[in-house]
Amino acid sequence: MADIKYYDVILKPVITEKSMERMGEKKYTFLVHTDATKNQIKEAVEKMFAGTKVESVNTMNNGGKKKRVRGTMQFGTTAKTKKAIVQLTEESADIELFEGL
């Protein structure tokens, strides 16, 4: 397994209608490093965003999609991704990154 630091775990937030609705329930969605474990994701969120306490982490692996290359019959694939849905505790502070969206 790769040696991943906590600041390399979270790549970017996922901004969709569904993820914005879940913010009311203190659930935040992030794209994370493909080799990151649930414990590493939990540690990264708690260290990067002050005052947060993670209750649970759900992850999903998305394989790359097949795409045609240059209009010919050659195929390639897009990159694999991993998403994490982080549930914060009730007494936890909100993540300020999502405020005002």
C-alpha positions in Angstrom: 0.0 0.0 0.0 1.2 3.5 -0.8 2.4 5.9 1.9 -0.3 8.6 1.6 -0.2 11.7 3.8 -3.4 13.2 5.1 -3.2 16.2 2.7 -3.0 13.9 -0.3 -6.1 11.9 0.6 -8.8 14.4 -0.3 -8.6 15.5 -3.9 -11.7 17.7 -4.3 -15.3 18.1 -3.2 -18.1 16.8 -5.3 -20.6 19.5 -6.0 -23.9 18.1 -7.3 -27.6 18.5 -6.4 -27.7 15.3 -4.5 -24.5 16.1 -2.5 -25.8 19.6 -1.7 -29.0 18.2 -0.3 -27.1 15.8 1.9 -25.2 18.7 3.5 -28.3 19.4 5.6 -27.8 16.0 7.2 -24.1 16.7 7.7 -23.0 14.4 4.9 -20.2 15.7 2.7 -18.9 14.1 -0.5 -15.3 14.1 -1.7 -13.2 12.6 -4.5 -10.4 10.8 -2.7 -7.2 9.0 -3.6 -7.9 5.6 -5.0 -5.6 3.8 -2.5 -7.0 5.7 0.6 -8.7 3.6 3.3 -11.7 4.7 5.4 -9.5 5.4 8.4 -7.2 7.6 6.3 -10.2 9.5 5.0 -11.6 10.0 8.5 -8.2 11.2 9.8 -7.7 13.6 6.8 -11.1 15.3 7.3 -10.6 15.8 11.0 -7.1 17.2 10.4 -7.9 19.5 7.4 -11.2 21.0 8.8 -10.9 22.2 12.4 -13.7 21.3 14.8 -15.0 18.4 12.7 -15.6 15.0 14.2 -16.4 12.1 11.7 -19.0 9.6 12.6 -18.7 7.3 9.6 -17.2 7.1 6.1 -18.8 5.3 3.1 -16.7 4.8 0.0 -17.3 3.7 -3.6 -14.9 2.8 -6.4 -15.8 3.9 -9.9 -14.0 2.2 -12.7 -12.9 4.0 -15.8 -15.3 4.3 -18.7 -14.6 3.1 -22.2 -14.1 6.0 -24.7 -13.4 6.0 -28.4 -10.2 7.6 -29.5 -10.1 10.0 -32.4 -13.3 8.7 -34.0 -11.7 5.4 -35.0 -12.5 2.0 -33.6 -9.7 2.3 -31.0 -10.8 2.4 -27.4 -9.2 3.8 -24.3 -10.4 4.2 -20.7 -10.8 7.2 -18.4 -9.2 7.2 -15.0 -10.6 5.3 -12.1 -12.0 7.4 -9.2 -13.0 6.8 -5.6 -15.7 8.8 -3.8 -16.2 9.1 -0.1 -19.4 10.2 1.7 -18.4 11.5 5.2 -21.0 11.7 8.0 -20.2 14.2 10.7 -21.5 13.9 14.3 -24.3 16.2 15.5 -22.0 18.3 17.7 -19.4 18.6 15.0 -18.7 21.9 13.3 -19.8 22.3 9.6 -17.2 22.3 6.9 -16.7 25.9 5.8 -15.6 24.9 2.3 -19.2 24.3 1.3 -20.7 27.5 2.8 -22.2 29.9 0.3 -22.7 27.4 -2.5 
